[in-house]
Amino acid sequence: MKKSIIFLINGLGIEKPGSYSISIDQCMPKLSRIKETSYYTSAIINSLEYRSAYEQFYLGDTYQKEINYIKDYIINENLKENPTYQSFLNSISKEQKKIHVFLEPNNEKVVNLINDFISTLPLDNHKEVFLHLLLTQQTVNEYHKLIQIINYIKYHINSHITVGFIIGKELYSEEMSKEELDVSKKLLFYCSAERWSETEKKLLSLQENNIRPCVAPGFCALNTCNIENGDTILFFNTKQTTYDKFLKAIFQNAESVFEGQEVDLPIYSMIQLDTTYSIPCFSNNIVYDDSLAKWMEKANKKALIIAEEKNLKLIHFLANGLNYITNPNIQFMKSDQNYLSSPENISNIIDKSPYDLIIFDYHMDVSKTINDLKEQLGSIDQVLGLVGDVCMNKHSLFITSLYGLKKTLPLADYNAEMVTIDYEMQIPIFFFDYTYPRSKYALFPGETHDILGSAICCIWPNTEIYNLVREKGIVNNLLKAFKKQ
């Protein structure tokens, strides 16, 4: 039975100018041998860390899915019967109190949703609504697009709404220090932070200083957007990645800012937040039709994911469509280098198992020196070589990555010279499958989620899934590209 294999070397990317050069061919001779007869393309990526990269890989475009879900199942449905919505309406009815809407600005299309939602609310002409932007973008290369989005938001939002804070969503640490709490207090509760009404200039200065949007220090677009006791807070579109740090900055600061008063800060979310705090929401769940779990269910196929133990919980959550359920179609295995260095064990995993799709998950960003990194790549290459041997003339094999490494390391334990590896923008995709002759097929560029979809198509042909492996021909591929849009 033909199977489809994805071998992830996360962190592997295409060197940018100025990056310290590591010869992958020397460190990974097995990969070098395999890629000589493979199809090759690349993908543009925006993530520098595994969580957001995995999210896109296993779930597709979660942002667009949430926009569609909010539009079709929250705003366009009759919210009058929703008890959380009724509680929200009661909260915003308080006179001279503000509404604070927190938004992740990843697409201009969300503006229409904000406008549609605000227009449904019974607001008097004097009610202040502040839109606070939480930047999730992982790389400085995204500032150009981010500036376009924010400018669009500022000029197209409802007249009731004013842009307030702009802040990196991952700015604070897991164990928030007193200093971080004080900084967040000044911003959120006193507006005593930098003020930039011309947000474009501030964003360009952050880009020039190589500060990634997701960790950008917060600034204010005006001086009256501070959170006051009795105000109402709404998290609008929120990719379900933890909000604990941000909520901690609100709740813990509120206790000291409103000292002597009973804290009255009703907080709601459109969609259930990934947080340990109890936040009432208008809707609990989104069904991710493009998740690995849904695809395996539709195809009646089984998948095995082999990964480091520390990543298994997250992968389980994402692969199952943001659920921790036990799914008979997806199984997980803790990666063990000794076990996976055996040709017999690799053969058993691929040829003699009931799994149709097998994902090997490795990382090249855990090293302390360049020499460590080269040794680690060599170790990964040994397993890849065995996988390639088993797949030869039998199975589909994709060799790729989910994010590009950017890291500054010393050359070796005995050489403290620091060098920077920069694979930030592009990842390579190598593909081998004997059933796709080079004279007829080509591998086209795409996104990380398209890699998973393409691997599934190799064992379950489906025209609804966007496949990077396509027949040659301009007209044919223009139609498929148009369909994806």
C-alpha positions in Angstrom: 0.0 0.0 0.0 1.4 3.4 -1.0 1.9 5.8 1.9 2.8 9.4 2.2 5.7 10.6 4.4 6.5 14.1 5.6 9.9 14.6 7.1 10.1 18.0 8.9 13.4 19.6 9.7 12.0 22.6 11.4 14.3 25.6 11.3 15.7 24.6 7.9 15.4 27.4 5.5 17.0 29.2 2.6 19.9 31.4 3.6 19.3 35.1 3.4 22.1 37.5 2.4 24.5 38.0 5.3 23.6 34.7 7.0 26.4 32.5 8.2 26.6 29.7 5.6 26.2 26.1 6.7 26.8 23.5 4.0 23.7 21.3 4.2 25.2 19.0 1.6 28.3 18.4 3.9 26.3 18.1 7.1 23.5 16.0 5.5 24.8 13.8 2.7 21.7 11.6 2.8 19.5 14.7 2.1 21.9 15.7 -0.6 21.6 12.3 -2.3 17.8 12.3 -2.0 17.3 15.8 -3.3 19.3 15.1 -6.5 16.3 13.2 -7.8 13.6 15.2 -6.1 11.2 17.9 -7.2 12.0 21.2 -5.5 10.2 24.4 -4.7 10.0 26.8 -1.8 7.4 28.5 0.4 7.3 32.0 2.0 6.8 31.7 5.7 6.1 34.3 8.4 6.8 32.3 11.6 10.0 32.0 13.6 8.6 29.6 16.2 6.9 26.2 16.2 3.5 27.1 17.7 2.2 29.4 15.1 3.9 27.4 12.3 2.3 24.2 13.5 -1.0 26.0 13.7 -0.9 26.9 10.0 0.4 23.5 9.1 -2.3 21.5 10.8 -5.3 23.9 10.6 -4.8 26.0 7.5 -5.7 29.7 7.5 -7.2 29.9 11.0 -7.5 33.7 10.7 -9.8 33.5 7.6 -11.7 30.7 9.2 -12.4 32.8 12.3 -13.5 35.8 10.2 -15.9 33.6 8.3 -17.2 32.0 11.5 -17.8 35.3 13.2 -19.6 36.6 10.2 -21.8 33.5 9.5 -22.5 32.1 12.9 -22.2 35.1 15.3 -23.0 38.4 13.7 -25.4 37.2 11.1 -27.2 34.9 13.5 -29.8 36.1 16.0 -27.7 37.1 19.0 -30.7 38.1 21.0 -31.1 34.6 22.3 -27.4 34.4 23.3 -27.2 34.8 27.1 -23.5 36.0 26.9 -24.5 38.6 24.4 -27.3 39.8 26.6 -24.8 40.1 29.5 -22.5 42.1 27.2 -25.3 44.4 26.2 -26.1 45.1 29.9 -22.5 45.8 30.5 -22.1 48.4 27.7 -25.3 50.2 28.7 -23.5 51.9 31.5 -23.3 55.6 30.9 -19.9 57.3 30.4 -18.1 54.0 30.3 -16.0 52.9 27.4 -15.9 49.8 25.3 -12.4 48.3 24.6 -12.2 45.9 21.6 -9.0 44.0 21.2 -8.2 42.8 17.7 -5.4 40.9 16.0 -4.9 42.9 12.7 -3.9 40.2 10.2 -6.2 41.1 7.4 -8.2 44.1 6.2 -11.3 42.0 5.8 -11.9 42.1 9.6 -12.8 45.8 9.4 -16.2 45.0 7.8 -16.9 42.6 10.6 -16.0 45.1 13.3 -18.3 47.7 11.6 -21.1 45.2 11.2 -20.9 44.2 14.8 -20.8 47.7 16.2 -23.7 48.8 14.0 -25.8 46.1 15.7 -25.2 47.5 19.2 -27.6 50.1 20.8 -25.0 52.8 21.3 -25.7 56.4 21.9 -23.8 59.0 20.0 -21.4 59.7 22.9 -20.4 56.1 23.6 -16.6 55.7 23.1 -15.4 52.5 21.5 -11.6 52.0 21.3 -10.0 49.4 19.0 -6.8 48.1 20.4 -4.5 46.2 18.0 -2.5 43.2 19.2 0.3 42.5 16.8 1.0 38.8 16.3 3.3 39.1 13.3 6.6 37.2 13.9 9.1 38.9 11.6 10.2 42.4 10.8 9.5 41.7 7.1 5.8 42.0 7.8 5.8 45.7 8.8 5.0 46.8 5.2 1.9 44.7 5.1 1.0 45.6 8.7 1.2 49.3 7.9 -1.3 48.8 5.0 -3.7 46.9 7.2 -3.6 49.5 10.1 -4.0 52.4 7.7 -7.0 50.6 6.1 -8.5 50.0 9.6 -8.0 53.6 10.7 -9.8 55.0 7.6 -12.6 52.5 7.3 -13.8 51.8 10.8 -17.2 52.9 12.1 -17.3 56.5 13.2 -18.0 55.3 16.8 -14.6 53.6 16.9 -11.1 55.0 17.5 -7.8 53.2 17.4 -6.2 53.1 20.9 -3.3 51.0 21.9 -1.0 49.1 19.5 1.1 46.4 21.3 3.0 43.2 20.6 0.9 40.3 21.8 3.9 38.3 23.0 5.6 41.3 24.7 5.3 40.0 28.3 7.1 36.9 29.7 5.3 33.9 31.0 6.3 34.8 34.6 5.5 38.5 34.4 8.0 40.5 36.4 7.0 43.5 38.5 8.7 45.8 36.0 6.7 44.3 33.2 3.5 44.7 35.2 4.4 48.3 35.9 5.0 49.0 32.2 1.8 47.4 31.2 -0.1 49.4 33.9 1.2 52.7 32.6 0.1 51.8 29.0 -3.2 50.1 29.6 -4.5 52.1 32.6 -2.9 55.5 32.4 -1.9 55.9 28.7 1.5 57.1 30.0 3.4 55.5 27.1 4.7 56.8 23.8 2.0 58.5 21.8 2.1 58.1 18.0 -1.0 59.3 16.2 1.0 58.7 13.0 1.3 55.0 13.5 3.1 54.4 10.3 6.2 56.4 11.5 6.3 54.4 14.7 6.0 51.0 12.9 8.8 52.0 10.5 11.0 52.9 13.5 10.3 49.5 15.0 11.3 47.9 11.8 14.5 49.9 11.5 15.4 48.8 15.1 14.8 45.2 14.1 12.0 44.8 16.7 9.5 42.1 15.7 5.8 43.2 15.8 4.8 40.4 18.2 7.2 41.8 20.9 6.8 45.5 20.0 6.5 47.8 23.1 3.1 49.3 23.3 2.2 52.8 22.3 -0.9 54.9 22.2 -2.6 56.5 19.2 -4.3 59.0 21.5 -4.4 59.9 25.2 -7.9 58.9 26.2 -8.0 55.2 25.5 -7.1 54.0 29.0 -9.0 51.3 30.7 -11.2 52.6 33.6 -13.2 50.8 36.2 -16.6 49.9 34.8 -15.4 49.7 31.2 -16.3 46.7 29.1 -13.6 44.6 27.2 -14.2 42.4 24.2 -11.7 40.2 22.5 -12.9 40.2 18.9 -11.0 37.8 16.6 -8.5 35.7 18.5 -6.5 32.9 17.0 -6.7 30.4 19.9 -3.2 30.9 21.2 -2.9 31.6 24.9 -4.0 35.0 26.2 -2.8 34.3 29.8 0.0 36.9 29.8 -2.2 39.7 28.4 -5.1 38.9 30.7 -2.7 38.8 33.7 -1.5 42.3 32.8 -5.2 43.5 32.9 -6.4 41.7 36.0 -3.4 42.1 38.3 -2.9 45.8 37.4 -6.6 46.5 37.9 -6.4 45.4 41.6 -3.8 48.0 42.3 -5.1 50.8 40.0 -8.6 50.5 41.4 -7.5 50.0 45.0 -10.3 50.7 47.5 -12.9 50.0 44.8 -14.6 46.9 43.8 -13.0 46.0 40.4 -15.7 46.0 37.7 -14.2 45.0 34.4 -16.5 42.7 32.5 -14.4 40.8 29.8 -15.9 38.9 26.9 -14.7 37.2 23.8 -16.3 36.4 20.4 -14.8 32.9 20.4 -13.5 30.9 23.4 -10.1 32.1 24.4 -7.2 29.7 25.0 -6.6 30.9 28.6 -6.8 29.6 32.2 -9.0 32.6 33.1 -12.7 32.2 32.9 -13.8 34.5 30.0 -17.5 34.2 28.8 -17.7 33.9 25.0 -20.4 34.2 22.4 -19.4 30.9 20.8 -17.4 28.0 22.2 -16.1 26.2 19.2 -15.1 26.5 15.5 -15.1 23.4 13.3 -11.9 23.4 11.3 -12.9 21.5 8.2 -9.3 21.7 6.9 -7.7 20.3 9.9 -5.7 17.0 9.7 -8.4 15.3 11.8 -11.1 16.2 9.4 -9.1 15.2 6.4 -8.2 11.8 7.9 -11.9 11.3 8.8 -13.1 12.1 5.3 -10.5 10.0 3.6 -10.9 7.1 6.1 -7.1 7.2 6.6 -4.8 7.0 9.6 -1.9 9.2 10.5 1.1 8.8 12.8 3.0 11.8 14.1 6.5 11.2 15.6 7.7 14.2 17.6 9.7 15.3 20.7 7.7 14.6 23.8 7.6 18.3 24.8 5.8 19.1 21.6 3.3 16.2 21.5 0.6 18.0 23.6 0.5 21.0 21.3 0.6 18.9 18.1 -2.2 16.7 19.5 -4.3 19.9 20.1 -3.7 21.3 16.7 -3.9 18.2 14.6 -7.3 17.3 16.1 -8.7 20.7 15.2 -8.1 22.5 18.5 -9.2 19.6 20.6 -7.5 17.2 23.0 -9.8 14.3 22.1 -8.6 10.8 21.5 -8.9 10.3 17.8 -8.7 6.8 16.2 -7.5 8.4 13.0 -4.4 10.1 14.5 -1.8 8.5 16.7 1.3 10.0 18.3 4.8 8.5 19.1 7.6 10.0 21.2 10.7 10.5 19.1 13.6 8.3 20.2 16.9 8.7 18.2 18.2 5.3 19.1 15.0 3.6 18.1 14.7 5.6 14.8 18.4 4.8 13.9 17.4 1.2 13.2 16.6 0.3 9.5 14.3 -2.4 10.8 12.3 0.0 13.0 11.9 2.5 10.3 10.7 -0.2 7.9 8.2 -1.4 10.6 6.9 2.2 11.1 6.4 2.8 7.4 5.8 -0.5 5.7 4.3 -2.7 8.4 2.1 -0.2 10.2 -1.6 0.6 9.6 -0.8 4.3 9.0 -1.3 6.0 5.6 0.3 9.3 6.5 3.5 9.5 8.7 5.0 12.7 9.9 8.6 12.8 11.3 9.0 16.0 13.3 12.6 17.3 14.0 14.0 20.7 15.1 17.4 22.2 14.3 17.1 25.2 16.6 18.0 23.6 20.0 21.8 23.7 19.6 24.2 25.9 21.7 26.9 26.3 19.0 27.3 26.0 15.3 29.3 22.8 15.8 26.4 21.4 17.8 24.0 22.3 15.1 26.0 20.6 12.4 26.2 17.4 14.6 22.5 17.6 15.1 21.8 17.9 11.4 24.0 14.9 10.8 22.0 12.9 13.4 18.7 13.9 11.7 20.2 13.0 8.3 20.9 9.4 9.5 17.2 8.9 10.1 16.2 10.7 6.9 18.5 8.4 4.9 16.7 5.3 6.3 13.3 6.9 5.6 14.4 7.7 2.1 15.6 4.1 1.5 12.2 2.7 2.6 10.2 5.2 0.5 12.2 4.6 -2.7 9.9 3.5 -5.5 7.1 2.8 -3.0 5.9 5.9 -1.2 5.6 9.7 -1.4 8.2 11.6 0.5 8.2 15.4 1.4 11.2 16.9 3.1 10.7 20.4 4.3 10.3 22.7 7.3 7.6 24.7 9.0 9.6 27.8 10.0 12.9 29.4 9.3 15.6 29.6 12.0 17.1 32.9 12.9 19.7 32.6 15.7 23.0 34.0 16.8 25.4 31.3 18.1 29.1 30.9 18.9 31.0 28.8 16.4 32.1 26.2 19.0 32.8 25.6 22.6 36.4 26.5 21.9 35.6 29.4 19.6 33.4 32.2 21.0 33.0 34.1 17.8 29.3 34.9 17.4 27.6 34.4 14.0 24.0 34.7 12.9 22.1 32.1 10.9 19.2 33.7 9.1 16.7 31.5 7.3 13.8 33.8 8.2 11.8 34.1 5.0 11.8 31.0 2.9 11.8 27.2 3.4 12.7 24.6 0.9 10.3 21.8 -0.1 11.8 18.6 -1.6 9.4 16.0 -3.0 10.0 12.5 -4.3 7.4 10.1 -5.7 8.0 7.6 -8.5 4.3 7.9 -9.7 4.8 11.5 -10.8 7.1 11.5 -13.9 9.1 14.7 -14.4 8.0 15.0 -18.0 4.4 15.5 -16.9 4.4 17.0 -13.3 6.0 19.9 -11.5 6.1 21.1 -7.8 4.7 24.6 -7.4 5.3 27.1 -4.6 2.8 27.4 -1.8 2.2 27.7 1.9 3.1 25.3 4.7 -0.5 24.0 4.9 -0.3 23.1 1.3 2.4 20.7 2.1 0.1 18.7 4.3 -2.7 18.9 1.8 -0.3 17.7 -1.0 0.9 14.7 1.0 -2.7 13.7 1.6 -3.5 14.0 -2.1 -0.7 11.5 -2.8 -2.7 8.8 -1.0 -6.2 10.2 -1.4 -6.7 12.2 -4.7 -9.1 15.0 -4.0 -9.6 18.0 -6.3 -10.9 20.1 -3.3 -7.5 20.1 -1.7 -4.9 22.5 -3.1 -2.0 20.3 -4.3 1.5 21.6 -4.9 2.2 18.6 -7.2 0.4 19.5 -10.4 0.4 18.7 -14.0 2.4 21.1 -16.2 0.4 23.5 -18.3 -0.3 27.2 -17.9 -4.1 27.1 -18.3 -4.5 24.1 -16.0 -2.6 25.7 -13.2 -4.1 29.1 -13.6 -7.5 27.5 -13.0 -6.2 25.7 -9.9 -4.6 28.9 -8.5 -7.8 30.8 -9.1 -9.8 28.1 -7.3 -7.6 28.5 -4.2 -8.4 32.2 -4.0 
